Amino acid sequence: MFDIKKLSLGVRKGLLIAGSASLLTMPQVSAQTVEESEETEPTERIQVTGSRIKRVDLEAVSPVTVITAESIELSGDTTVADVLRNSSINTFGSFRGQSGYGSGASASSEVNLRGLGAGATLVLMDGRRLPGLGYDGGSSSDMSMIPMSIVERIEILRDGASAIYGSDAVAGVINIITKSEFDGVELGYTFEDPGVDGGNSNQFNMAAGVTNDKGSIVFIAEHANTQEVTDVAVNGEYAGTSYSTFSPVANFLASGSSTLQFNEELCGEVDDTVNVGDRCGYYYGNSTWLYGASEKNSLLTKIEYDISDNLHFVSRFSALQTSTDTRYAATPVSTSTLTIDADNAMNPYDEDGSIYFRTTSLGTRDTTTEKTTFEAVAGLEGYVELGSSEWDWQVYYQRTNAKEEVFNYNLVNDTVVQDLIDSEELDLFNVQGLSVEDWETYNAELLATADHTGTYQSTQQRDIIDASVSGEIYSNEHISISAVFGAEYSYLDFAQISDPESGLGIISGGSGGDDVYASRERQ
């Protein structure tokens, strides 16, 4: 039976206004700050974030903040990352994808607890680690892979828990608890307009599930796309002093001098250049995106089944595919300092010196990041009676695969540019006296030979097998002592590959590095 339980349309204007309309009769609410509660109903023995021993939640001593599904809905936030980023537990250092040359960070969403860095904040889903990010060696997790419609609540352990979870939980633990029971089909659509030039986003989601006395199956699918937001000056086109010395109208610095020289006739005639007195400045903000354009597709399936009264099967499969496009100003030739000899025919200053130059003729630095992540989890849970006590046990296997590919366009090979200068072909100071248009065309044809596309790829695979037994070893009317015994085996295989030229350090516009092949075994 196909039962559409809810079709919702949400439209947000700006950052603080939200509205929704539904085919079902329901109250209208405005966006509110996420309400955080530390209260839970102690109706059963559960495993609380920050402990591996099942207990009544009233007994928990760890500082656990709980964000409920109701609070999330009232907030108007459309991603798990936004919910956490806008909550009081967040600190400076959290990350959402931004523009610029990058090795994958532009396509990721991270949260930083207590200011210790995203790598020190452990993110779990139903108590299992999320796959790590490729660009930082897997030390932090990307929360964009969690569909919003599967979230039942979010538990945040605000204290370090390295003794329980390992060194990546020094700052705290975020545990996203997903829904286990769902009946019917639910469709949703959300449109956001942030009230600026660009940034509009669309999100479609579908949830379907079947629940009976023996178990449940839940399926979630989401698609989201967001337009880029351009970075513009707040107080006008050329407000402030945010000009770069690396300009398409080159600045010359003679050896032993502190005074820059440049062609004053060209400066101001070439787009986004301005004579600021001591140099020809370049306003790079005109071409930079503040936030990139992105597209995301995610799937999640969760199956739970009671094999018997004391044996429970749990499995989860999730997949994420993202594509992000970002943009930054044209490449400054800066990895190696360009030089020109005094006797070079294209040097009008007759002194040895250095050149500060930007290759706007090649176009903006555009980065495309494509990422795919797969995760599979399967486990058995149960309990056994030992004397007068019940002991809970569980055995789980988890495999995650993540692949990230980054393409950085319109970078510059410094060696080629230096060769063009040394061969007296490149005329950076218009010694030939050409018109602005002819001068730009002449140099553009030469600089095209220095154009470079940087590539970066990372892959990682993690396998985890863990088993634990917990229960009460002694109790009387005054005291109860519980214990947990467990074992875990983890294996991580990681590879990071850059294009050869970037690895040699001769490419401007991005950071290359050595190829890395590594593995880690932990038990």
C-alpha positions as CSV (number, residue, x, y, z in Angstrom):
1,M,0.0,0.0,0.0
2,F,1.3,3.5,-0.9
3,D,0.4,5.9,1.8
4,I,1.6,9.5,1.5
5,K,1.6,10.6,5.0
6,K,3.0,14.1,4.5
7,L,4.0,16.4,1.7
8,S,5.6,19.5,3.0
9,L,6.9,22.6,1.4
10,G,9.1,24.9,3.4
11,V,10.4,28.3,2.3
12,R,13.0,30.2,4.2
13,K,13.9,33.9,3.7
14,G,17.1,35.1,5.1
15,L,18.6,33.2,8.0
16,L,16.0,33.6,10.7
17,I,12.6,33.2,9.0
18,A,11.0,29.8,8.2
19,G,7.6,28.6,7.2
20,S,5.9,25.4,6.2
21,A,2.8,24.2,4.6
22,S,1.5,20.6,4.8
23,L,-1.3,18.6,3.4
24,L,-2.0,17.5,6.9
25,T,-3.7,19.9,9.4
26,M,-0.9,21.1,11.7
27,P,0.0,24.2,13.7
28,Q,2.2,26.8,12.0
29,V,5.4,27.8,13.7
30,S,8.2,30.2,13.0
31,A,11.9,29.3,13.1
32,Q,13.3,29.2,16.6
33,T,16.6,28.5,18.2
34,V,17.1,24.8,18.7
35,E,16.0,23.8,22.1
36,E,18.4,21.6,23.9
37,S,17.2,19.4,26.7
38,E,19.2,17.2,29.1
39,E,16.0,15.3,30.2
40,T,15.1,11.8,29.1
41,E,12.5,9.5,30.4
42,P,14.1,6.6,32.4
43,T,11.7,4.0,31.2
44,E,14.2,1.4,30.2
45,R,17.8,0.5,30.4
46,I,19.6,2.0,27.4
47,Q,23.1,2.7,26.3
48,V,23.9,6.4,26.9
49,T,26.5,8.2,24.9
50,G,29.6,8.3,27.0
51,S,29.2,4.8,28.4
52,R,29.3,1.3,27.1
53,I,27.2,0.0,30.0
54,K,23.4,-0.1,29.5
55,R,21.7,1.7,32.3
56,V,18.6,3.7,33.2
57,D,19.2,7.2,31.8
58,L,18.5,8.7,35.2
59,E,21.8,7.1,36.3
60,A,23.9,8.8,33.7
61,V,26.6,11.0,35.1
62,S,28.1,12.3,31.9
63,P,27.1,15.8,30.7
64,V,24.9,14.7,27.7
65,T,22.9,17.3,25.8
66,V,19.9,15.9,23.8
67,I,18.5,17.7,20.8
68,T,15.1,16.2,19.9
69,A,13.4,15.8,16.5
70,E,10.8,18.3,17.6
71,S,13.4,20.9,18.3
72,I,15.2,20.2,15.0
73,E,11.9,20.7,13.1
74,L,11.2,24.0,14.9
75,S,14.7,25.3,14.1
76,G,14.2,25.3,10.3
77,D,17.6,23.9,9.7
78,T,17.8,21.4,6.8
79,T,21.0,19.6,7.6
80,V,22.4,17.9,10.7
81,A,25.5,20.0,10.3
82,D,23.5,23.2,10.5
83,V,21.6,22.0,13.6
84,L,24.9,21.4,15.4
85,R,26.6,24.5,14.1
86,N,23.8,26.7,15.3
87,S,23.6,25.2,18.8
88,S,25.3,26.4,21.9
89,I,27.7,23.4,22.0
90,N,29.5,24.6,18.8
91,T,32.7,26.7,18.9
92,F,34.9,28.5,16.5
93,G,36.6,26.1,14.0
94,S,33.5,24.3,12.7
95,F,33.5,24.1,8.9
96,R,31.1,24.3,6.1
97,G,32.2,24.1,2.5
98,Q,33.7,27.3,1.3
99,S,35.3,28.5,-1.8
100,G,39.0,28.5,-2.8
101,Y,41.5,26.0,-4.0
102,G,41.2,23.0,-1.8
103,S,41.8,19.3,-1.3
104,G,38.3,18.4,-0.5
105,A,37.4,20.7,2.5
106,S,35.0,22.7,0.3
107,A,32.7,19.7,0.0
108,S,32.6,18.8,3.7
109,S,30.7,19.7,6.9
110,E,32.4,19.4,10.3
111,V,31.8,20.4,13.9
112,N,34.3,21.5,16.4
113,L,33.6,20.9,20.2
114,R,35.4,22.9,22.8
115,G,37.7,24.6,20.2
116,L,40.0,21.5,20.0
117,G,39.4,20.9,16.3
118,A,37.1,18.7,14.2
119,G,39.6,15.9,14.4
120,A,39.1,15.8,18.2
121,T,35.3,15.5,17.9
122,L,34.0,12.0,17.4
123,V,30.8,11.7,15.3
124,L,28.8,8.5,15.6
125,M,25.6,7.3,14.0
126,D,23.7,4.9,16.3
127,G,26.9,4.4,18.2
128,R,29.0,3.6,15.1
129,R,31.8,5.8,13.7
130,L,31.0,7.7,10.6
131,P,33.5,7.4,7.7
132,G,36.4,9.8,7.9
133,L,37.2,12.5,5.4
134,G,39.8,11.8,2.7
135,Y,41.6,15.2,2.6
136,D,42.7,15.1,6.3
137,G,43.6,11.4,6.4
138,G,40.3,10.3,7.9
139,S,40.8,12.1,11.3
140,S,37.4,13.9,11.1
141,S,33.9,13.0,9.8
142,D,31.6,14.5,7.3
143,M,28.1,15.0,8.7
144,S,26.6,15.8,5.3
145,M,26.1,12.0,4.7
146,I,23.3,11.8,7.3
147,P,19.9,12.4,5.9
148,M,17.9,14.8,8.0
149,S,14.7,12.9,7.9
150,I,16.2,9.8,9.5
151,V,17.2,11.7,12.7
152,E,15.3,10.8,15.9
153,R,17.5,12.8,18.2
154,I,21.1,14.0,18.7
155,E,23.1,13.2,21.8
156,I,26.1,15.4,22.5
157,L,28.7,14.4,25.2
158,R,30.3,17.7,26.1
159,D,33.2,16.1,28.0
160,G,36.2,14.3,26.6
161,A,35.7,10.5,26.2
162,S,39.1,9.3,25.0
163,A,39.1,6.5,27.6
164,I,36.0,5.0,26.1
165,Y,36.2,5.9,22.4
166,G,39.8,6.7,21.7
167,S,41.9,9.8,21.1
168,D,39.6,11.2,18.5
169,A,37.0,11.9,21.2
170,V,39.2,14.2,23.3
171,A,36.8,17.2,22.7
172,G,33.6,15.2,23.0
173,V,31.2,12.9,21.2
174,I,28.2,13.6,18.9
175,N,25.9,10.6,18.5
176,I,23.1,10.8,15.9
177,I,20.3,8.4,16.8
178,T,18.3,7.3,13.8
179,K,14.7,6.3,13.6
180,S,13.9,2.6,14.0
181,E,10.2,2.6,13.5
182,F,8.4,4.1,10.6
183,D,5.2,3.2,8.7
184,G,4.1,4.4,5.3
185,V,5.7,6.9,2.9
186,E,6.6,10.5,3.5
187,L,7.6,13.0,0.9
188,G,9.1,16.4,1.6
189,Y,10.4,19.4,-0.3
190,T,12.2,22.5,1.1
191,F,13.2,25.7,-0.7
192,E,15.6,28.2,0.8
193,D,16.3,31.8,-0.3
194,P,19.0,33.4,2.0
195,G,18.2,36.9,0.7
196,V,21.5,37.4,-1.1
197,D,22.7,37.1,-4.6
198,G,22.7,33.4,-5.1
199,G,22.6,30.7,-2.4
200,N,19.1,29.4,-3.3
201,S,18.7,25.7,-2.4
202,N,16.3,22.9,-3.0
203,Q,15.9,19.7,-1.0
204,F,13.8,16.7,-1.8
205,N,13.4,13.8,0.6
206,M,11.5,10.6,0.7
207,A,11.0,8.3,3.7
208,A,9.4,4.8,3.6
209,G,9.1,2.1,6.1
210,V,7.3,-0.9,7.5
211,T,7.1,-1.9,11.1
212,N,5.6,-4.9,12.8
213,D,6.0,-6.9,16.0
214,K,9.2,-8.6,14.7
215,G,11.1,-5.7,13.3
216,S,11.2,-2.8,10.9
217,I,12.6,-1.6,7.6
218,V,13.3,2.1,7.0
219,F,14.4,3.6,3.7
220,I,15.5,7.3,3.3
221,A,16.5,9.1,0.2
222,E,17.5,12.8,-0.2
223,H,18.6,15.1,-3.0
224,A,19.8,18.6,-2.4
225,N,21.3,21.3,-4.5
226,T,22.6,24.8,-3.6
227,Q,23.6,27.7,-5.8
228,E,26.9,29.5,-5.2
229,V,27.1,32.7,-3.2
230,T,29.5,35.3,-4.6
231,D,31.8,37.3,-2.3
232,V,31.2,41.0,-2.7
233,A,32.6,44.1,-0.9
234,V,30.3,45.4,1.8
235,N,31.0,49.1,1.3
236,G,31.4,49.3,-2.4
237,E,33.5,47.9,-5.2
238,Y,36.9,49.2,-3.9
239,A,36.2,49.7,-0.2
240,G,39.0,49.3,2.3
241,T,42.5,48.2,1.5
242,S,42.0,44.6,0.4
243,Y,44.2,44.7,-2.6
244,S,46.8,42.1,-3.6
245,T,50.3,43.0,-4.8
246,F,50.0,40.0,-7.2
247,S,48.3,41.8,-10.1
248,P,47.8,41.2,-13.8
249,V,49.7,44.5,-14.1
250,A,52.9,43.2,-12.7
251,N,54.7,44.9,-9.8
252,F,58.5,45.1,-10.0
253,L,60.8,45.1,-6.9
254,A,64.5,45.9,-7.6
255,S,67.0,43.9,-5.6
256,G,67.9,45.7,-2.4
257,S,64.9,48.1,-2.7
258,S,61.6,48.4,-0.8
259,T,59.8,50.4,-3.5
260,L,57.5,48.7,-6.0
261,Q,57.4,49.9,-9.6
262,F,54.7,49.3,-12.2
263,N,53.2,50.5,-15.5
264,E,50.9,53.4,-14.3
265,E,49.2,53.6,-17.7
266,L,48.0,50.0,-17.6
267,C,47.1,50.0,-13.9
268,G,43.4,50.9,-13.7
269,E,42.7,50.1,-17.3
270,V,43.0,46.3,-16.7
271,D,39.9,44.9,-15.0
272,D,40.0,44.9,-11.2
273,T,43.3,46.8,-10.9
274,V,43.7,50.1,-9.1
275,N,46.7,52.4,-8.4
276,V,46.9,52.5,-4.7
277,G,50.0,54.6,-4.7
278,D,52.7,52.3,-3.7
279,R,51.7,49.5,-6.0
280,C,49.2,48.4,-8.7
281,G,46.7,46.6,-6.5
282,Y,44.3,43.8,-7.6
283,Y,40.8,43.4,-6.1
284,Y,40.5,39.7,-5.9
285,G,37.1,39.7,-4.2
286,N,35.2,40.4,-7.4
287,S,35.8,36.9,-8.7
288,T,35.7,34.8,-5.5
289,W,32.7,32.8,-4.4
290,L,32.0,32.9,-0.7
291,Y,30.2,29.5,-0.9
292,G,30.4,27.1,-3.7
293,A,27.6,25.4,-5.7
294,S,26.9,21.9,-4.5
295,E,24.7,18.8,-5.2
296,K,24.2,15.9,-2.8
297,N,22.4,12.6,-3.1
298,S,22.2,10.3,0.0
299,L,20.5,7.0,0.7
300,L,20.1,5.1,4.0
301,T,18.5,1.8,4.8
302,K,18.0,0.4,8.3
303,I,16.8,-3.1,9.1
304,E,16.0,-4.5,12.6
305,Y,14.6,-7.9,13.2
306,D,13.9,-9.9,16.4
307,I,15.2,-13.4,15.7
308,S,14.0,-14.6,19.1
309,D,13.1,-13.1,22.4
310,N,16.7,-12.5,23.3
311,L,18.4,-12.2,19.9
312,H,18.1,-9.1,17.8
313,F,19.6,-8.4,14.3
314,V,20.5,-4.9,13.2
315,S,21.9,-3.7,9.9
316,R,22.4,-0.4,8.1
317,F,23.6,0.6,4.7
318,S,24.2,4.2,3.7
319,A,25.6,5.9,0.6
320,L,26.6,9.5,-0.2
321,Q,27.5,11.2,-3.5
322,T,28.4,14.9,-3.6
323,S,29.7,17.3,-6.2
324,T,30.9,20.7,-5.3
325,D,32.2,23.6,-7.5
326,T,34.1,26.5,-5.9
327,R,35.8,29.5,-7.3
328,Y,38.7,31.8,-6.3
329,A,40.6,34.6,-7.9
330,A,43.0,33.9,-10.8
331,T,46.3,32.3,-9.8
332,P,49.1,34.5,-8.4
333,V,52.5,33.1,-9.4
334,S,53.8,32.8,-5.9
335,T,55.2,29.3,-5.2
336,S,58.4,30.4,-6.8
337,T,59.4,34.1,-6.9
338,L,59.6,35.3,-10.5
339,T,62.9,37.1,-11.3
340,I,64.1,39.2,-14.2
341,D,67.6,40.3,-15.1
342,A,68.6,44.0,-15.6
343,D,69.7,43.3,-19.2
344,N,66.5,41.5,-20.2
345,A,64.9,43.3,-23.2
346,M,61.5,43.2,-21.4
347,N,62.8,44.9,-18.3
348,P,62.2,48.7,-18.5
349,Y,63.8,49.3,-15.1
350,D,67.4,48.2,-15.9
351,E,67.9,46.5,-12.5
352,D,67.8,42.9,-11.4
353,G,64.6,42.3,-9.5
354,S,61.5,40.3,-8.6
355,I,58.1,40.3,-10.2
356,Y,54.7,40.0,-8.5
357,F,52.2,38.9,-11.1
358,R,48.8,37.2,-11.4
359,T,47.6,35.2,-14.5
360,T,44.1,36.5,-14.9
361,S,44.2,35.7,-18.6
362,L,43.9,32.0,-17.7
363,G,40.7,32.6,-15.8
364,T,39.6,32.0,-12.2
365,R,40.8,29.1,-10.2
366,D,37.9,26.7,-10.3
367,T,37.8,23.5,-8.1
368,T,35.5,20.6,-8.6
369,T,35.3,18.1,-5.8
370,E,33.5,14.8,-6.3
371,K,33.1,12.4,-3.3
372,T,31.4,9.0,-2.8
373,T,31.0,7.3,0.5
374,F,29.6,3.9,1.3
375,E,29.0,2.3,4.7
376,A,27.6,-1.1,5.7
377,V,27.0,-2.2,9.3
378,A,25.6,-5.5,10.5
379,G,25.3,-6.9,14.1
380,L,23.7,-9.1,16.6
381,E,22.5,-8.1,20.0
382,G,21.1,-10.1,22.8
383,Y,21.2,-10.9,26.5
384,V,21.9,-13.9,28.7
385,E,21.0,-14.7,32.2
386,L,23.9,-15.4,34.6
387,G,22.6,-16.2,38.0
388,S,20.3,-13.3,39.1
389,S,21.7,-10.9,36.5
390,E,21.1,-10.2,32.8
391,W,24.1,-9.6,30.7
392,D,23.8,-7.7,27.4
393,W,26.1,-8.7,24.6
394,Q,26.6,-7.4,21.0
395,V,28.8,-8.3,18.0
396,Y,29.2,-5.9,15.1
397,Y,31.0,-5.6,11.8
398,Q,31.3,-2.3,10.0
399,R,32.9,-1.5,6.6
400,T,33.3,2.0,5.2
401,N,34.7,3.1,1.8
402,A,35.3,6.7,0.8
403,K,36.7,8.1,-2.4
404,E,37.4,11.8,-3.1
405,E,38.6,13.4,-6.3
406,V,39.5,17.0,-6.6
407,F,40.2,18.9,-9.9
408,N,41.8,22.3,-9.7
409,Y,41.7,24.3,-12.9
410,N,43.8,27.2,-14.2
411,L,46.8,26.7,-11.9
412,V,50.2,27.9,-13.2
413,N,53.4,26.1,-13.8
414,D,56.0,28.5,-12.4
415,T,58.9,27.0,-14.4
416,V,57.2,27.7,-17.7
417,V,56.5,31.4,-16.7
418,Q,60.1,31.9,-15.6
419,D,61.3,30.4,-18.9
420,L,59.1,32.8,-20.9
421,I,60.6,35.7,-18.9
422,D,64.2,34.5,-19.4
423,S,63.7,34.0,-23.2
424,E,62.5,37.6,-23.4
425,E,59.1,36.6,-24.8
426,L,56.8,37.6,-22.0
427,D,56.2,41.3,-21.9
428,L,54.8,41.9,-18.4
429,F,55.5,45.7,-18.4
430,N,54.4,46.5,-21.9
431,V,57.8,47.5,-23.2
432,Q,56.5,47.1,-26.7
433,G,54.0,49.9,-26.1
434,L,50.9,47.9,-27.2
435,S,47.3,48.9,-26.6
436,V,45.8,47.4,-23.5
437,E,43.8,44.9,-25.5
438,D,46.7,43.9,-27.7
439,W,49.0,43.6,-24.7
440,E,46.6,41.3,-22.9
441,T,46.1,39.2,-26.0
442,Y,49.9,38.9,-26.6
443,N,50.7,37.7,-23.1
444,A,47.6,35.5,-22.9
445,E,48.8,33.4,-25.8
446,L,52.1,32.8,-24.2
447,L,50.8,32.2,-20.7
448,A,48.4,29.5,-22.0
449,T,51.4,27.2,-22.2
450,A,51.8,27.5,-18.4
451,D,48.2,26.5,-17.6
452,H,48.0,23.5,-15.3
453,T,45.1,21.3,-14.0
454,G,46.0,20.0,-10.5
455,T,44.5,16.7,-9.4
456,Y,44.1,15.1,-6.0
457,Q,42.6,11.8,-5.1
458,S,42.2,10.1,-1.8
459,T,40.7,6.7,-0.9
460,Q,40.2,5.0,2.4
461,Q,38.7,1.7,3.6
462,R,38.0,0.9,7.2
463,D,37.0,-2.4,8.7
464,I,35.9,-2.7,12.3
465,I,34.9,-5.8,14.3
466,D,33.8,-5.3,17.9
467,A,32.2,-7.3,20.6
468,S,31.2,-6.5,24.1
469,V,29.4,-7.9,27.2
470,S,28.0,-5.7,30.0
471,G,26.1,-6.4,33.1
472,E,25.7,-6.1,36.8
473,I,28.3,-7.9,38.9
474,Y,27.1,-6.9,42.3
475,S,24.2,-5.1,43.9
476,N,22.4,-4.6,47.1
477,E,19.9,-2.0,48.4
478,H,22.7,0.6,48.6
479,I,25.0,0.0,45.7
480,S,25.2,-1.4,42.2
481,I,28.4,-2.3,40.4
482,S,28.4,-2.9,36.7
483,A,31.1,-3.9,34.3
484,V,31.8,-4.1,30.6
485,F,34.2,-6.4,28.8
486,G,34.9,-5.9,25.1
487,A,37.3,-6.3,22.2
488,E,37.7,-4.4,19.0
489,Y,39.8,-4.8,15.9
490,S,40.1,-2.0,13.4
491,Y,42.0,-1.8,10.1
492,L,42.4,1.4,8.0
493,D,43.9,1.6,4.5
494,F,44.5,5.1,3.2
495,A,46.0,6.5,0.0
496,Q,46.5,10.1,-1.1
497,I,47.7,10.9,-4.6
498,S,48.5,14.3,-6.2
499,D,49.6,15.1,-9.8
500,P,53.4,14.9,-10.2
501,E,53.9,18.6,-11.0
502,S,52.1,19.7,-7.8
503,G,54.1,17.2,-5.8
504,L,57.4,18.8,-7.1
505,G,56.4,22.2,-5.8
506,I,56.5,24.0,-9.1
507,I,52.7,24.8,-9.3
508,S,51.2,28.1,-8.1
509,G,47.6,28.3,-7.0
510,G,47.5,25.3,-4.9
511,S,49.3,23.1,-2.4
512,G,50.7,19.9,-3.8
513,G,52.3,17.2,-1.7
514,D,53.9,13.8,-1.7
515,D,51.8,10.7,-2.4
516,V,50.9,8.9,0.7
517,Y,50.1,5.2,1.1
518,A,49.4,4.1,4.7
519,S,47.6,1.7,6.8
520,R,46.8,1.4,10.5
521,E,45.8,-1.7,12.5
522,R,44.4,-1.3,16.0
523,Q,43.1,-3.9,18.5
